[in-house]
């Protein structure tokens, strides 16, 4: 066999091997971009240093109260002063209210003021802090309050009111909630609610900080640091707060709702799902009696 005759089969074998290698899956080194399957397109890799797509604001889900949370319940300032009852009226909602106080000229001499036997009308002010807000239409002491879960937080007035006709100085500010004796069995539920609200507040501040500039971040950090002392000021005189923690839980939930508003997240209650219509029960077919012979 001549030399050229021996080389020809070798060239055929080498050509076949190179064709098979070209059709095989290319070698992929660690860290390299993956190869596309045949017939697909590969997107261009992101440029080094390109900013990542902004994440949408997020917070853990929290319970947003409605008027039903306080309807018909007897609430007291700090759990044991005065009495307030939120009720339905022919034109919407109203509140029966009575407060304890002290005489302006003698702040150790007790007195009291009743806003009447009939509910005083209230006007809805929307949800500027994420929860329903109302104004009590009482000229002797205009009160603005937020509806919380089983409580109301009075945000106005900023100072006590002096009712001249009764010679009584009253202070409606702070949290109005139930007598602690009526909610003693709910201690664990209240503790869980506070834990959920605490996590929501931390996440809300973190998200708010991430989307702010340096100046706003410092302001947010001061606000976050001051929240605990603000809550302590509101709740320090609430009945059995050390054992129950009711006031702290509700104030924390209120702050979480307010942060949702600042992040542009909705606090509107979701409409209740409509009940599915029950399928009609088929009527039994009438019995046919065969004629007797």
VMD Tcl script that draws the C-alpha trace (Angstrom):
set ca {
  {0.00 0.00 0.00}
  {1.38 3.37 -0.98}
  {1.90 6.22 1.48}
  {-0.84 8.35 -0.15}
  {-3.26 5.45 0.16}
  {-2.60 5.24 3.97}
  {-2.99 9.03 4.51}
  {-6.43 9.27 2.84}
  {-8.34 7.31 5.56}
  {-6.60 9.34 8.29}
  {-7.75 12.61 6.69}
  {-11.32 11.29 6.54}
  {-11.21 10.34 10.24}
  {-9.80 13.74 11.28}
  {-12.47 15.58 9.26}
  {-15.25 13.52 10.89}
  {-13.86 14.21 14.39}
  {-13.69 17.97 13.75}
  {-17.30 17.99 12.49}
  {-18.49 16.13 15.63}
  {-16.55 18.54 17.87}
  {-18.18 21.57 16.19}
  {-21.63 20.10 16.79}
  {-20.96 19.23 20.44}
  {-21.81 21.55 23.40}
  {-18.93 24.04 23.86}
  {-16.94 23.93 27.06}
  {-18.27 26.38 29.69}
  {-15.77 27.73 32.19}
  {-16.77 28.63 35.76}
  {-18.23 32.16 35.93}
  {-18.80 32.41 32.16}
  {-22.17 33.36 30.69}
  {-24.25 30.26 29.90}
  {-24.60 29.30 26.24}
  {-27.98 29.61 24.60}
  {-29.91 26.65 23.35}
  {-30.22 26.51 19.57}
  {-32.85 28.92 18.28}
  {-32.77 31.24 21.34}
  {-31.37 34.72 21.80}
  {-29.10 35.78 24.64}
  {-29.64 39.15 26.27}
  {-26.69 41.43 26.63}
  {-25.07 41.25 30.10}
  {-25.63 44.24 32.33}
  {-22.90 46.83 32.09}
  {-20.48 46.93 35.03}
  {-21.55 49.52 37.60}
  {-25.07 49.91 36.16}
  {-27.63 50.67 38.91}
  {-29.93 47.79 39.82}
  {-33.62 48.15 39.14}
  {-35.29 49.84 42.16}
  {-37.25 47.53 44.42}
  {-40.85 48.52 45.04}
  {-41.60 49.68 48.61}
  {-42.67 46.82 50.84}
  {-43.78 46.17 54.41}
  {-45.14 43.12 56.19}
  {-48.92 42.95 56.18}
  {-50.56 44.59 59.19}
  {-54.12 44.75 60.42}
  {-55.75 48.06 59.47}
  {-58.70 48.82 61.80}
  {-62.07 50.06 60.70}
  {-64.87 51.76 62.61}
  {-66.22 48.33 63.53}
  {-63.20 47.91 65.84}
  {-64.61 50.47 68.30}
  {-68.31 50.52 67.52}
  {-70.36 50.29 70.70}
  {-67.33 49.69 72.95}
  {-66.84 51.69 76.15}
  {-63.39 53.30 76.09}
  {-61.56 55.19 78.83}
  {-58.64 57.61 78.68}
  {-55.58 55.62 79.76}
  {-57.98 52.75 80.39}
  {-59.60 54.21 83.51}
  {-60.55 57.92 83.12}
  {-63.66 59.35 81.49}
  {-65.89 57.39 79.15}
  {-66.36 57.43 75.36}
  {-68.65 55.31 73.19}
  {-68.56 55.42 69.39}
  {-72.02 54.74 67.95}
  {-73.97 54.74 64.72}
  {-76.43 57.57 64.14}
  {-79.06 58.35 61.53}
  {-76.50 60.44 59.61}
  {-73.35 58.38 60.13}
  {-71.43 58.13 63.40}
  {-71.36 59.94 66.72}
  {-69.73 59.70 70.13}
  {-71.02 59.91 73.68}
  {-68.31 61.47 75.80}
  {-67.67 62.40 79.40}
  {-64.35 63.47 80.93}
  {-62.91 63.91 84.39}
  {-60.87 67.00 85.15}
  {-59.84 69.58 87.71}
  {-60.93 73.11 88.43}
  {-58.71 75.66 86.62}
  {-58.15 77.71 89.76}
  {-57.53 74.68 91.94}
  {-55.91 71.79 90.10}
  {-56.45 69.36 92.98}
  {-60.20 69.88 93.09}
  {-61.90 67.31 90.79}
  {-64.71 68.08 88.36}
  {-66.28 66.47 85.31}
  {-67.79 67.46 81.98}
  {-70.50 65.58 80.09}
  {-70.98 66.26 76.39}
  {-74.64 65.29 76.69}
  {-76.74 62.14 76.63}
  {-77.08 62.07 72.85}
  {-74.08 61.17 70.67}
  {-72.11 64.19 69.45}
  {-71.75 64.12 65.63}
  {-68.32 63.30 64.21}
  {-66.94 64.25 60.78}
  {-64.76 61.87 58.77}
  {-61.35 63.35 57.86}
  {-60.09 60.50 55.69}
  {-56.97 58.45 56.49}
  {-54.05 60.92 56.63}
  {-52.12 58.61 58.98}
  {-53.32 55.35 57.45}
  {-56.28 54.78 59.80}
  {-59.75 56.41 59.93}
  {-59.65 59.91 61.44}
  {-62.63 61.83 62.84}
  {-63.34 65.23 64.35}
  {-65.80 65.53 67.22}
  {-68.05 68.52 66.49}
  {-68.06 69.92 70.04}
  {-67.28 73.67 70.32}
  {-66.40 73.41 74.03}
  {-63.44 71.14 73.16}
  {-62.93 70.15 69.50}
  {-61.33 66.71 69.44}
  {-59.65 64.91 66.53}
  {-58.98 61.21 66.96}
  {-57.67 58.22 65.00}
  {-59.46 54.88 65.09}
  {-57.21 52.01 66.23}
  {-57.95 48.37 67.01}
  {-60.31 48.62 69.99}
  {-59.05 52.09 70.90}
  {-58.85 55.71 69.74}
  {-55.82 57.99 69.77}
  {-56.63 61.67 70.35}
  {-54.28 63.79 68.23}
  {-55.96 67.17 68.87}
  {-56.15 69.39 70.87}
  {-52.51 69.77 71.76}
  {-53.38 71.33 75.13}
  {-56.11 70.66 77.73}
  {-59.47 72.38 77.26}
  {-61.02 74.71 79.82}
  {-64.83 74.47 79.82}
  {-65.89 77.80 81.30}
  {-69.52 76.82 81.83}
  {-68.47 73.93 84.08}
  {-65.36 75.63 85.48}
  {-63.45 72.48 84.61}
  {-60.14 71.82 82.91}
  {-60.24 68.56 80.91}
  {-57.49 66.76 79.03}
  {-58.68 64.33 76.32}
  {-55.21 63.70 74.86}
  {-53.67 60.25 74.60}
  {-55.01 56.73 74.07}
  {-58.55 55.77 74.97}
  {-58.96 52.03 75.43}
  {-60.83 49.37 77.38}
  {-60.57 48.72 81.09}
  {-57.65 46.29 81.44}
  {-59.81 43.88 83.43}
  {-62.00 43.29 80.37}
  {-59.07 42.23 78.15}
  {-56.96 40.24 80.61}
  {-57.57 37.04 78.63}
  {-56.15 38.67 75.47}
  {-52.64 39.26 76.83}
  {-50.91 36.79 74.49}
  {-52.85 38.01 71.48}
  {-51.85 41.60 72.29}
  {-48.20 40.55 72.65}
  {-48.25 38.84 69.23}
  {-49.89 41.88 67.65}
  {-47.17 44.12 69.06}
  {-44.44 41.84 67.71}
  {-45.98 41.92 64.24}
  {-46.27 45.71 64.38}
  {-42.67 46.10 65.60}
  {-41.39 44.14 62.60}
  {-43.54 46.20 60.26}
  {-42.21 49.46 61.72}
  {-38.57 48.34 61.40}
  {-39.10 47.25 57.80}
  {-40.99 50.46 57.02}
  {-38.16 52.66 58.32}
  {-35.58 50.54 56.48}
  {-37.45 50.91 53.19}
  {-38.05 54.61 53.77}
  {-34.34 55.15 54.47}
  {-33.27 53.25 51.35}
  {-35.25 55.56 49.06}
  {-34.18 58.84 50.74}
  {-31.18 61.10 50.32}
  {-28.54 61.68 53.01}
  {-30.34 64.61 54.64}
  {-33.66 62.76 54.81}
  {-31.92 59.64 56.13}
  {-30.60 61.54 59.15}
  {-34.07 62.91 59.85}
  {-35.61 59.43 59.54}
  {-32.97 57.97 61.87}
  {-33.80 60.59 64.52}
  {-37.50 59.89 64.13}
  {-36.98 56.14 64.45}
  {-34.79 56.59 67.54}
  {-37.36 58.89 69.14}
  {-40.34 56.62 68.54}
  {-39.74 54.47 71.62}
  {-39.61 57.48 73.95}
  {-42.69 58.99 72.26}
  {-44.58 55.73 72.80}
  {-43.44 55.58 76.41}
  {-44.74 59.10 77.01}
  {-48.17 58.21 75.64}
  {-48.45 54.85 77.40}
  {-46.76 55.37 80.78}
  {-50.05 56.12 82.58}
  {-52.17 53.52 80.80}
  {-53.84 51.07 83.17}
  {-51.72 47.94 83.80}
  {-49.53 48.70 80.80}
  {-46.60 46.80 82.31}
  {-48.62 43.59 82.42}
  {-50.79 43.99 79.31}
  {-48.87 46.20 76.87}
  {-52.15 47.20 75.17}
  {-51.23 50.84 74.62}
  {-47.77 50.07 73.20}
  {-49.23 47.53 70.78}
  {-51.81 49.97 69.45}
  {-49.39 52.90 69.17}
  {-46.93 50.68 67.27}
  {-49.68 49.55 64.90}
  {-50.60 53.20 64.33}
  {-46.98 54.04 63.45}
  {-46.82 51.10 61.03}
  {-49.98 52.35 59.29}
  {-48.53 55.87 59.04}
  {-45.32 54.50 57.48}
  {-47.34 52.64 54.88}
  {-48.89 55.96 53.82}
  {-45.46 57.58 53.52}
  {-44.30 54.70 51.33}
  {-47.30 55.07 49.07}
  {-48.83 51.76 50.16}
  {-52.59 51.43 50.51}
  {-54.27 51.15 53.89}
  {-57.80 50.99 52.52}
  {-59.64 47.89 53.74}
  {-60.22 45.26 51.10}
  {-63.87 44.68 50.26}
  {-65.28 41.50 51.69}
  {-65.57 38.77 49.09}
  {-69.06 38.25 47.82}
  {-70.54 34.92 48.90}
  {-70.83 32.46 46.07}
  {-74.43 31.63 45.20}
  {-75.43 28.21 46.36}
  {-76.51 25.90 43.55}
  {-80.21 25.34 43.46}
  {-81.30 22.01 44.85}
  {-82.89 20.00 42.05}
  {-86.49 19.19 42.69}
  {-87.31 15.49 42.77}
  {-89.15 14.21 39.75}
  {-92.82 13.48 40.41}
  {-93.66 9.84 40.93}
  {-95.72 8.28 38.19}
  {-98.09 5.58 39.29}
  {-98.84 2.81 36.85}
  {-102.60 2.30 36.26}
  {-104.01 -0.68 38.05}
  {-105.47 -3.52 35.99}
}
mol new
graphics top color blue
foreach p $ca { graphics top sphere $p radius 0.5 }
foreach p [lrange $ca 0 end-1] q [lrange $ca 1 end] { graphics top cylinder $p $q radius 0.2 }
display resetview
